[in-house]
């Protein structure tokens, strides 16, 4: 029995690359494994988004989690939200993990 994954076309359209941070999970198995790719709604369903293909993108697990259900209206808005949250996480990492002042 050969059952295609429901979102295979989206993964292939986006070349297994996170559309938010650019992580290319097609390079090797380890990268693919750690990326834990998801399908994300650019405009979240909780903010009126649909399951239409033009509202779905490949996202690595980290980007998908950081974006959450932020009320984005476009891919660029989503990238901005993730960029801001990444910068915030980096500041936290430097302060509490690396113990930088």
Number of C-alpha atoms within 10 A of each C-alpha: 3 4 5 8 8 8 15 12 12 16 20 11 12 16 14 24 23 25 22 22 15 12 18 17 20 13 11 9 10 10 13 17 10 12 21 12 21 20 18 24 26 30 22 20 14 11 12 9 16 15 13 8 11 10 18 23 23 26 28 26 17 18 26 21 13 16 25 15 17 16 18 19 15 13 17 13 15 23 18 15 19 22 17 13 15 17 11 11 13 13 14 14 13 12 12 11 10 10 9 10 6
